[in-house]
Amino acid sequence: MTRSEIDRNMNLSDDNMLLFAFQSSWALAESVANNLNCELNPLEERNFEGGEHKTRPLISVRNKEVFLINSLYLDPENSVNDKLVKTLLVSGAMKDGGAKKLTLILPYLCYSRKDRRTKQFDPVNTRYIAQMIESVGVDQIITIDVHNLQAYQNAFRINSIHLQATELFADYFVRHHKSDALTVLSPDSGGVKRADHFRKMLQLKMNTEIPLGMSEKFRSKDVVSGQTLSGEVNNRDVIIYDDMVSSGTSLLKAAKLCQEKGARNIYAAATHGLFTPAASETLDNPVLKKIVVGNSVWPLNIQNKLLDSKIKVLDLGPTIGFAINKIIDGEAIESESETILGN
């Protein structure tokens, strides 16, 4: 999808469509609704003393095309598991209530990092989550920059739509960080394809050659190691690009390697800013000049001084709104790599 398409005046006036959101994703959902020029409908969310809960739509969904937004991350009010179960239960209630078509929008999809067996008897969580979502009658699912695209697509039998925030980040860096010498770096081998797509997008918009680099990373029992860096970083600005940042350890390790190799300014960009409690201390290191994330997860654990000075949060609402508009119009949603780069 091109930025010009996303920025077009979208006016969604289809009376057969309803947009719902959980309170924890309300700010992002409001942006989606504003971009679609439609109402955002609330849900009744009740928690009981025994730890159980009930969620229901407050208006009829019968014969409606329903879109439900909930980003499945930990916040002070809900665990990831609470959010997942609430989403499953209200999805089932909407289908029982006669919803013609239910599209589940999970900007951050929980458990997506566990997509294969790395040790004996390991669960394959991505597949199990898909089976649970399908079991309550969800017709299609939308996510943004899932950790492993192939595993995500293979896990679901229903239509699985994958959105990318690549152009959103590229536009930000084009506007705010012009450089005569720029390198894009993947913090590990698994993210090279993702970083390369971002590099190509940025290269296209800046009309200049941008090299790709990679930092070596090994993780065992939450300990990150690796000291090898490939790519041209000496006397260049570097953007470390990934799908998510959690504790920030991997980003900081890659940034320090770049600094040791002579990089000038080092930035980081990631769609999902999960930010564990330790992230503020880790990311406050001056080696990282700016950290840019999407608002699929609100940076709850980040100190206000970092939000004011170092962390920039980009709005994913237009990206999601564009996708909903295409669905309502009956149009196919192609990936950025297909529409922009011809890959």
Summary of the structure (lengths in Angstrom):
residues: 343
radius of gyration: 20.2
end to end distance: 13.5
largest distance: 61.1
contacts: 1137
relative contact order: 0.13
helix: 35%
strand: 23%
